[in-house]
Amino acid sequence: MFEQVIGQQEAQARLLQLEQEQRLPHALMLCGPMGCGKMALAMAFAKHLLSRNGNAEAMLAKWEHPDLHFTYPTIKLSSMSTDHKPVSDDFAQEWHELIMAGPYFTMNEWLEMMGGENQQAIITAGESDALIRKLSLKSSQGGYKVSLIWLPERMNIECANKILKLLEEPPQQTIFLLVCEEPERLLETIRSRVQRIDIKRIADEDIQQALISKRGLNEENAQRVARMANGSWLKALEMLSVDSENEFFLDMFQTLMRLAYQRKVKDLKTWSERMAGLGREKQKRFLDYFLRLTRENFMFNFQEPDLCYMTQREEDFAKNFARFINEANIIPISELANRAIRDIGQNANAKIVFFDFALQMIVLLITK
């Protein structure tokens, strides 16, 4: 059941022990950073719970078991009526195609599957109504019903309140598995109704072995990629991609820093307009990349290679640039990026956010 999970033996053992000792709560929430395998663990555990019920193996191999209900963020398509609240079933075909490819995927991949790269996906109240109806039915196989909710922090408030009622009075023989990256965004009342299990980053050795066995890398390359992946299988896969998004992000990072250092305000305005055209999810991913590379450049100044996790291109740029990231500006630069992430997440005007971001970098880069 757990053959697709990279590492995480400790978490696997804990889940199985809860079930074997008949201490399984009605609601579990797996929390952890992107790429740690929490969704892979949840899917494997759901398969384990349902595998003993009837002739489930063939259905579970195709993720088509009638007692397994997936809930995930969706978008509003232009073809939908104005009063329609999107639900998971609207995108069931796309979701099935995504999970059949494997249990490791990103929100960006899911948005692309739905055709809404420039939208912010949420879980609507319509979805909670649909889930209530599904879970009110008896188990078709006589065992558990499993509700697997991917990224519950993206529930809107109406949906969250309805899901809370479900968690307070769970339908018979129902197990909720919530897969969460930002638990602080959930209602405190929901957090108090679930048993939280924190999933750690994947051990470098486990990523290295998976790269060798699943991707055919030699030991040296697998070790380098595993080290830079920093515990994320998604990051490891991203680094293997020839057309990696990070190459584009590095170009945008370099351009921003050079223009800010040269105080080219007009060109910085053009840069901010280009950033504004990327779509909010991609903008947030760039800002996450910006934070990481800023930290790496700060660590580069200590001349401790074991503390740095950069590609060769990133390191080549750092050799000349890193001296501009120092004890005086590392914290305000990080605060600036985190504030931009928050503003973008709250649908602020992206042109204004990124132009202000760029102008402030002019000041921060000369801080000694």
N, C-alpha and C positions, 0 to 999 in steps of 0.2 A: 504493500500500500504506500510505503514511504520511499519507494525507489527513485522518485523524481526530486526528492528533497536533498539539497546540497548541505551536508553537515547537519548541525542542530540535533545531534543525538540526545543531548540532555533534555531538550524541549519535547522531543518525541517520546522519550521515556516517561516524562511527567504526565503527558496527555494519556498515554496508555495505562499508566498506573491509576489515574483518577477513574478511568472506566473499569479497570479490573477490580478495584477495591470498592466499586459501587458508590463512589463519592463524586460522581460527575455532576456538576451544577447544571441548571437548565440554561445558563448563559455564560459563555466564556468569551473573553476579549483578548485576542493576540495583538500585542503592541510591539512596534519596533521600527527601525529605520528602513527606508526604501531599499529593497534588494536583499534583505536578510532572510527572506523565504517564509514570512508569516502566512502569506496566501497559499503557498505550496503546502505548508504544514496543515492549514485549515482544510484544504481540499483533500489531502491525504487522510486526515482524521475523519472527515465526513464520509469518505469512501469506506474507511474501516468500520464506522458505526452502522453503515447501511449494508455492508457486504454480507452479513449473516441473515438478512431477511429475504427469504425466497430465492429466486433465480436472479440475483442482483448483479452478478459479475459482468455479464454482457452489457447491461444497461449502464453500469458505472464506467465501463471502459469508454463509453461514448458520452459520458456525463449527461445521461438522459433518464436518470432514475426519477420516478414520479414523486418520491418523498424527499427529494433534494431541491430546495428552492433558493436560487441565487437572487440577491438584491445588489444593485450597483448604481453608481451615478449615471444619469442620462442627460440628454440635451433636448431642446425644443427645435424640431425641424420646421422649415418653412411650409412643408406640406401638411403639417398638423393644424387642426382648427384652433382658433384663438383661446377657446375655453378648455382645451385638452391638457391635462396634466400628464406629462410623459411618465411612463412606467417601464420597468425592466423588460416586460414582455414585448414592448415596441421594438426592442433591439435584440431579441432572443437569438436570432440567426447570427448576427455579428458577434455576440458574446460567445456563442457556441464555437464559432470559428476561432476566436481568440484563445479560449481555454484549451481547445483541442491541440493548439500549437505548443502548449506547455503552461505551467503554473507561474512562470515568472514573466511579468509584463508591467508596463508603466501606464500612467494616466494618459500620457501623450499617445501611446499606441492605441489605447482604447478610444480616445477622441478621434483619431484618424480612421478607425474602423467605423465609427458612427458618422463620420463626415462633418465633424464640428471642431476642427482644430482651433478656431478662434473663439470658441465658447467656453464657459465655465460649467462643467457638469455638476449636477446636484441630484439628490434623492428627494422626490416630491411627495406631497401628501397623498397623491394618487397611488404611489407605490405602496405606502403603508396600508391604504384601504385594500389594495389587491392582495397584499401579504396576509392581512387579517382573514380575508375570504379563503385563501389557500390553506392556511393553517387550521381553519375551523373544520376542515374535512378530516376524516379518520385516515390513519396511515393505510396506504394501499397494500403494503406488504406485511403489515402486522407488527412492525417494529417502530424504530424512531422515525420522526420527521425532523429534518435538519434544515434550518434557515441560516444560510451563509451570507452575511452582509459585508460587502467589500467597501471600505472607507465610509463608515457610518458618520464620521465627522462632517460629511457633505450633505447630511440631511437638513432640509430647511426646518424651521421651528415647528411648523404644523405637523410635519412628518415625525419629528423627534418626539413630540408629545404623544402621538398615537403609538409609536413604537414603545415608548415608556410604559404605556398601559399594557401592551403585550408582554413586556418583561415582568411587570408586576403580577399579572395573572396569565402565566404561560399556558397555551393549549396543552392538552394531555400528550405525553410522549414526544414533546418537542424540545429540541436542543438548538439554541442560538449560538452561532459562531461568528463573532464580530472581528473583522480584520482592520486594524486601525493604525494610522501613522501619526495622527495629531490628537491624542485623547483629550488634551486640554480644551479642545474646541467642542467636545461633547457636553451635554447637560450633566451637571453634577449628579442629578437624580438617576440618570442612565448609568453613569460610572459606578454608582453605589449598588446597582442591581446586577452587576456582572462580576465574575471572578477574572481578574486581570492576570495575564501571563506575559511577562516581558521577554521578547525574543532578542537575543544578543546578535551582534554582527557575526557573520560567518568567519570561522577561523581561517587564516591564510592557508594553512595546510590543506583544509577541505576544498577551498577554491582551487588551489594548485592541482590537487588530484583530479578534480572534476574537469579542469581545463585539459589535462592530459588524456583522461579517459573519454570525455564527451566531445572534445574539440580537437584532439590530436596534436596539441602543442608539445614541443619538447620540454624537458624539465627546466631548462634555463629560462625560456620565454614564459612558461607557466608561472614560475616563481616571481618574475618581474611583474607580470600582469596581476597576479594575486596580491602582491604587496601594494600596488597602486590602487587596486579595487577597494581597499580599506573595508573589507567585510561585506561587500555588496556583489552578489552574483550579476545583477543587472549592470553594474558599473564594469565588471569584468567583460561581459558580453559587448557592452558599448565600446570598450577599448579595442575589441577585435574588429569592429565595424570600420570598413575603409572610409565610408562617407560619414564618419562620426560627427554628430552635432557639435561636439566639443571643439572641433577644428574651427568651425564658424565662430563659436563663442570666444575662442582664443584670439581670432582676428579682431573681433569687436572689442575685446578687452585691451589689446595692444593699441588699437586705434584711439580708444577713449583716453588711455594714459598718455599717449604721445600728443594728442590734441590739447589735453588739459595742461600738460607741462608747457606746451608752446602757447597756451592761452588763446587758441584760435576759436573764439566764441561762435563765429558764423558756421565753421565746420562742425563744431559741437552741436549746434542746432540741427544740422543735417543728420548727424549721428543719432540724435535723440528721435528724430522723425523716422529714421530707419528702424530703430528699436520699437517705436510705437506701432509699426506695421506688422510686428511678428505674431501678435495674438497673446493673450494674457498668460496662458500656461507656459508658453515658450519664454516669455519675458521673465516669469518667476524662475524658470530653470536657469536662465542666464544669470540672474542675480545670485542664485545659489552657487553657480560656477564662479562668479565674481568673488563671493565670500571665500570659497575654497582657495582660489588662486592668490588672493590677497594674503591669506594666512600662510600659504606655502612660501610666498616671497618674503614674508616676515621671518619665517623659520630659516630660509636660505641664508639670511644674514649671519646666523650663528655658525655657519660653515660646518654643520653636522649632517652629512648626507643621509644618515639613517633616520633623520627626522623629516626629510623631504619626500614628498610623493608627487612627482611631476613627470610628464612625458618629456622626451628629449627636446621637442619644440618649446614646451613651457620652460624648461630649464635654460635653454639657450637665451630666451627673452629675459629670464630672471637674472642672468649674469650681469646685465647692465642696468636692469630696472629695480632689482630688489632693494637697493640702498635707499630708495625713495619711500619704502614702507618701514616705519620705525616705531619705537616705543611711544612717540608723541602722537602719531596719527592712526595707529592700527585700530584703536578702540572707536574713535569717531568715524573712521571709514566703515567699520563693521556696523555701527549703529545706523549710518546713512543707508547702507544696503538693506538692512533689516526693516528700516522705515519704508523704503521703496517697495519691498515685498509686501508689507502690510497694506500700503496704499493701492498697489496693483490689485491685491486680493479684494479690496473694498471698492473696486471699479472706478478708481480715480482716473482722471484724464492722463493717459500714458505719455502724451507729448510733454505735458507740464511736468510730470513726475521725472521723466528721464532728462529733460533739459535742466531742471533744478539739480538733479543728481550730478550731471556733467559739470555744471558751474561750480558746485561745491567741491568737486574733485580738484579744481584749479587751486583753491585755497588749501585743501588738505595735503596736496602733494608737496607744497613748499613748507609744510610745518616741520620744524626741526625738534 
